[in-house]
C-alpha cells in the first residue's frame, strides 16, 4: 500500500523560500514520502483562518495522513509544539489554538469560550508535546520552527517513528476562543471568519446550524443581513438571480448585479458577488456580524 502523505498548511505564501525549505527537509529524511501543499495562503498570523481551513479540509485526505500546520506568530517563545493524533490523522502544529476545530470534531464544545485557555484533549484523541530534539533539524532557528521542528518531526512520523519517541504526553492543548453561533427563535447571529481569494465572505454559520433552523440551500424565505445590507433568499450558485436589497450602497461606482448568500463548498454560509468581491464591495473584514433570519410564522426544524 502507498504510505499516507504529509500535507502542508502555512501562512508563508510562495514568494519566499520557506515552503521549499520545509519540503527539502522532509525529503532529506524520507525521500519516498508524498508531500501535498494544502495551502500556503492563510492570512499572515491568522490562526483562526488556519484553524477553519484545516478542519474543513482534512476529511478529503487518506486515513493516516500527517498534517503539518504552521501559522505561528509565537514562534521562538515558550509556546509548545505538539502532535495531535485522531482516529484518522496526525497533526503537527504549534500549540496556539490552530487545532481547535480539529478537536471540536470530537468534542462539540471545544473552544466555545470567550478567552484562550488550556483545554482537556477530547476523548479518543491523544497529544504529545514535541520535546525530543533528536528528531529536529539542527541548528534550530528561533524564528523558523516550520523547517527545524515541525517538518522533520512529520518526516520521522512518516518513517514509522512512534509518537512516544517524539516527546511527552499532554492532557491539555490550547483552545482558540471560537464561540459557536446558536439558533434563537427564527434567527441566528454569526460572524465572518475569513475572506477567500475571490473575496467571498465565509462565516461560522454551518450547515448543521442551518439544519436546526430548517434552512437549506436555495431557501427563498431566509434573509441574511450584513454590513447594513439585506439579502433575500439563499442562492444555490454564485450566478443565481440577484437577491440583494441595498439600503445604502457602499460604493455606488462599483458595478455589480447584487450580493448573494449561499451555502458554499466549506459547508458554511457565505456572502458573495458574482464575478466580483463581496469583501471589496462591503469593505468589511473578519469578525463582522452576520444575521440569518426566517419568517416568524415558520418554526425551526
N, C-alpha and C positions, 0 to 999 in steps of 0.2 A: 504494500500500500504506500501511496505517496504521503510523506510526512506533512503535517499541517503547516501552514505558512506563518511567518511573522508579519504582522500588519502594523504599519506606522501611521500615527496621527500626531501632528505637531502644529505649532503656530510659527514655524520657521520660514515659510514661504519657499520659493525656489530660486531666488536670485543670488543667494549666498550658498556656500559650500556645505552647510551644516547637515542637510539631509544626506548628501553624498558621503560625507564622513561617517555618519551612522551606518549606512549601508556597507561601507568599506570595512568597518569594524566587525559587523555581523558576518560578512562573507569571509573575513580573515579567520574567524573562529569556526564557522560551519559553511564551507563553500557550496554545499549542496542545498541549503535551505532556500525556499522560495520567499522572497520579500515582496509584499504588496503595499503600495502607498495609498492609504485610505484618503487622506488629505493632509496638506501642509498649509492650508488656507484658513485655519482657525484664526480669529481675530487676536492680535498680539495681546498676550497676558489675559485673554478672556477665558477663564477657567469654566465659566458657565456654558459658553458656546461649545467648548471641547467636550464637556460632560454630556450635553444633549446629542451632539453628532455621534459620539462614541456609542452611547446607549441605543440610539436609533439605528445604528449601522451593524452592530456586532452579530445580529442573527443571520446576516447574509453570508457569513463565512463558515468554513468547515468546522465541525466539532474539534476541539483541541487547539484551535488557533491561539497564537500568542500575540497579544496586542501590546504595543509599546506606545504609550500616550504621554506626550511631553508638552504640556503647557505649564510652565514652571517659573512664575515670577519670583518665587522664593529660593531659586537655585543657589546653593552655597551656604544657606542659612541652616538653622537647626531643624528645618522641616525634614521628615523622614522620607526615605524611598521605600516603596512597598511592592509586594507581589500579592495579588488577589487571585484566588482560584475559585472558579464557579464550576458547576457540573458540566459546562460546555466549553469553557475557555479559560485562559490565564491572562492577567492584565498586569503589566509592569508600568509603574507611574509614580510621580511624586504624591505624597500623602497630603494633598491640599484641597480635597473635595472633588477632584477630577473624576473619581469613580462613584460619585454619589448616586447617579441614576442607574448605573450597573447594579448597585446594591438594592436600589428601590425595586428592581425587577423581582427580587426575592423577599423584600421586606417593604410593603407598600407605603409605609410612612417614613422610611429612611430619608433624612434631610428635610422633613416637613417642619422646619423650625425657623425662628427669626434670626438666629445667630449661628455662626460656625461652632462646631463642638465635636470632640471625640465621641464616637458612637459605636455601640457593640456591633461586631461583624455579624451579619444575618446568619441564621441557621442554614446549614448546608453549604456555607462558604467558609473558606479558610484564608488567612492572611499572614504574611511574614514581613518583617522589616528587613531590608537588604543591608546587612551589616558585615558580610564577609568579603573583604577586599580581594580575596584570592580570585574572585570572578569578575573583577573590574579591569578596565583599561588603565594603565599607569604610564606617566603620572596623571592623577585625577585633577582636571581643571575645576576651579571653584565656580566657573560660570557655564560649564557645558557638561552636565551630567547625562544629557541625552546620549552623547558619544561615549562617555567614560564609565557610566554606571548602567543606565537602562539598556542600551544596545548590547553590550557584552553579556549582561545577565540573560537577556532574551535568547541570545545565540547559544549560551550554555544550556538553557532550558530545552532548546530545540535538539540538543545532542543527548538529552536524557538525564541531565543533572537534576537531582531531587531538590524540590523547594527547601527542604530542611537543611541542605548544604549551603544555601544562599544567605541564610540569616535566621533570625529568631521569630517564633510565632508571636502574633499580637492579637489581643482580644478586641481591639477597637481600631477604627480608622476614622479619619476626619470627614465629616459630612459638610457639604456646602449648604447654606440655608436656601432651600428652594421650596417655599410653601406651595402646597397643592391647591389649585383652584377647586372650590366646592360648589356644586349647583345649589342655588337657592330656589325659591318659588319662581319658576318661569324665567330664570336668568342665571348667568354665571359670569364672574369677573375674573379675568386673567391678565397676562401681560405678554408683550413681545420679548422673546428670549434671544433671537438673533435675526439678522437680515442676511439672506444668502447672496451669492454673487449677482443674481438678477434683480436684487432689490426687493424680493418677496419677503414679507414680514412674517416670520414663523412664531407662533405663540405657544404658551404652555397649556392650552386647552386641547386635550387629546380626544381621540375618537371614543375612548372609554367614558370620558366625562360627557361627551355629546350623546352617547348611547343612553346614559342615565336620564338625559333630558328628552329622549325620544327624537333627537335631531340627527338627520342623515344627510349625505351628500345630495345636493340639489333641492334641499328643503326650501320651498318658496315662501314660507311664512316666518322663518327665522330672520332676525335683524342683527347686524353687527355694528357697534359704534366704536370709533377710534378717531382720536385727534379732532373731535367735533364733527366728524362725518358719519352718516348713517348709510349702511349698505343693506338693501332689502333683498332677502333671499340668498341662499347659498348656491354658488355655481358648482357645476361638475368639472368644468375645464377652464383654462385661462381665457378662452375665447367665447364663453357663453355670452348672451346678450348683456348690455350694460345694466347695472343694478344699483349704482350709487346715486344718492341724493346729496348734492353739495349745498350746505348752508352758507359756507364762506370758502370758496375755492382757495386753497393755499397758494396757488400760483396760476393766475388767470392766463398767463402766456404759455403755459405748458399744454401741449396738445395731447389729449387723452380721451378715450371713449369710456372712461369710468373705472372705478375701483371694483375689484371682485373679492368676495370672501369665499373660500373653498377649503376642502379638506385635502391637504397636499400629500405627497408621497411619504412624508415622515409620519403620517397618521396624526397630524396636528392641524388645527385651524390656521390658515394662512390668509394674509391680505396681499393682493397682487394687482398689477396693472398690465393688461395685455401689451406685449412688446414694449414695456416700459418698467419703471422702478417705483414701487409703492413707497419705499423708503425715501427716495428723492422727492416724490410728489408731496408727501406729507411732512417731510422734514423732521421725522422722529427717529428715535433710537431705542435700544434695548431698555426695558423697564416701562415703556409706555403702556397705559391701561387699555384693555380691550374688554368690551361687554357684549355678550351674546344673549339675546332675549327671544322668547317665543310668546305667542299671543296669550293673554291672561286666561282665556277660556279654554286653553289646551293644557291638560295635566301633563306632568312629567311622566316618563315611562316608569 
